[in-house]
Structures are given as structure tokens and as C-alpha cells.
């Protein structure tokens, strides 16, 4: 099962309590204060695991709690600090504060870590309160409580290219032909219920990740059909291949369908219309497709909003046009820099997150773009 949105509760560990104690030695009946400090409570940390592809692990477990620090001890010994609780998440996970809706972080890189709840500081023992006026204090401090927060984890598929279009236009078939992916293919609407990923490899050594996004229909931006449950996956892509059915086997007009999909993108996020889009007329092996294509091209060129869009007709059955389409897509990707949809200031980012950067391992499928770039710190936070 593909799970791409969950709600969880995380609680960092409490700090250990400081204690009241005094030094006791032979011939020293009234020794000075010797109560140690409590240990720090464990943080709760989210870490990208390259082996995960969904949020399925959170389906039955929603609460996570780190261990508390140990209490201080006699002889000025500090209690043991607790280990951090590390929770594995897939790359492309956006972390939001469920209460405010604010984005706390965007985890995209392999090994990237984000502290979402900080452990409480340990309380001070009575040795910390000694002064000339009160050399033998009988007071100590309790540990601070660990932070607790309700989070929403939202997974957006990480891919260079997204396949866009109405149901049954041939998106899954195209994915299965140009990659080794094996999506479900059948002659009924909404065969694809989850995003499917595949790697396209060209003979010249270039490659890119392509995502088959479940079919969209009119009203998707308001949740109609599979709606915004899958529209969010489009935000991660740098290039959109917009597939349009040219078979003429339905009463729907290809250009009307093409225009409706773009309207849904505009309603969901106007910035998606700025995404580079290549029009891909499909099913060109069927009778009457050439006439439909001529009519469609004329309508596209007559509309100033789409007049500059490139058109690459294909047939996934005969493989006609596929080589040109794949090569052109790779060229376009080289022209487009990786970018963020939403920019945030460094001050705001630092205020709402603590990032711990670990060594990053190479992984071609993970890209470094998305909704909110997390600022990296050189040193791990303690």
C-alpha cells in the first residue's frame, strides 16, 4: 500500500532531575554539597532512509517518545543523557506542524536529519547553588520537560519528470516502455492509484527519473477524482510531459482535455503553469489519429498560452517517436536548474527547525529541490 500522508505525535525525553546530596568522608561529618546534575533528555530526529519509498511504517504507529535523562547522583556525578530517538522517513518528506500548518522542514537528501523535538535540559544539583552566603544549599532543580509536537508528514515523490494527463491516455504504458517499471495497465479509468517511478537511461549516459502521476480530471484541484491527493506529487518535478489521447475513441475533445488539466494546475498552484511542459499526443498508431493530431496542433498554436509548447507525438505500441521524446526531455532537463517553489528566509528557517547534517551518500533518484530547502549546519546540534 502506498501511504503518502500521516499524522504523528512526537515527545522528546525529559531532563533528569538534579539532586540534593552532601559529601560524606571519614573525619568530615559536614561535607559540602555534592549533588550532581540530571542528564539531558533524548531528542526526536527524523532521518532520510534511502530504502523507504512510502510512509507505510507510520500506518499503525502514531506516537513516538524518546527516553528521559537520568537523575543526578552523589559525588557531583551527572546523570546519563539519553540517546536520541531516530525515526526513518523516505526522501521527499515534508514535515509540518499540525497545529499551525507551518512547514518545519523538507527532507530530500539521503542521510539528512531534522530535529523535530528537543530533549529537556537536565536539572541542576545542589552543588550549583552553593554561595558564600549559603555554602550548603538544600535545593536542587527538576529537569525541563521535553518538547512535544503533533506533526503531519507529507510525501511528495522525487522525480525529474512527471507524466500528466486524463485517465487512460497512456501514461502507465509509456512508463513501462521507456523504463523497467511495471505499473498496472488496463482499459479502465484510474488504473493507476499510486505514483509509479522509473529510471530512464539514454545511450549517451544521461538518465532521469520519471513519475507516472495518477490521472487527473476536471475539479481535481478541489479533490474530485483522486484530486489533490496526487496533485502535490507534480510539484516535485522539473518537466511535465502532458499526454493527450489522439485515438478519437471517446467523445471528449483532446484540446478541451488538455486545457482542463492546465486549469486544474493553475487552481492548485499557479506556479505549476511556469513549469516546462512538453505536449505528447499518444496512441498515434490508431486509425484517425493523424487527423485528430492536425486539429489539435492547430488549436494549440492558436492559443497564445500554449503556442510555444513543443509537441512530440508518439505511439507506445510501435515505439514511434519515443526516442526523440526521451532525448528532448533529457535536453530540457539540462536547461532547467533545480529550484524551490516556496522560498523562506534563513532566520525563519532557523527559528522553526534544527537540522543535523550527516554524510550524504550518492543516490541518483533523490533530487535536491522541492517545497522548502532546509538550511544545513556544519556541526551536529547537541
Secondary structure, DSSP 8 states (H G I E B T S, - for coil): ----EEEEEEE----------B--BTTBTT--B----------EEEEE-TT--SSGGGSS--EEE-------BTTTB-------EEEEE-TTEEEEETTT--EEEEE-STT-EEEEE--------GGGG--SS-TT-----------EEEEEEEE----SEEEE-STTSSHHHHHHHHSS------SSTT---S-EEEEEE-TTS-EEEEEE-----TTGGGT-TTTHHHHHHHTT-SEEEEEEE-S--SSS-HHHHHHHHHHHHHHH-GGGGGSEEEEEEE-TTSTTHHHHHHHHHHHHHHSTTTTT-EE----TTT-TTHHHHHHHHHHHHHHS---BSS---HHHHHHH-EEE-------TT--S-BS------SS---
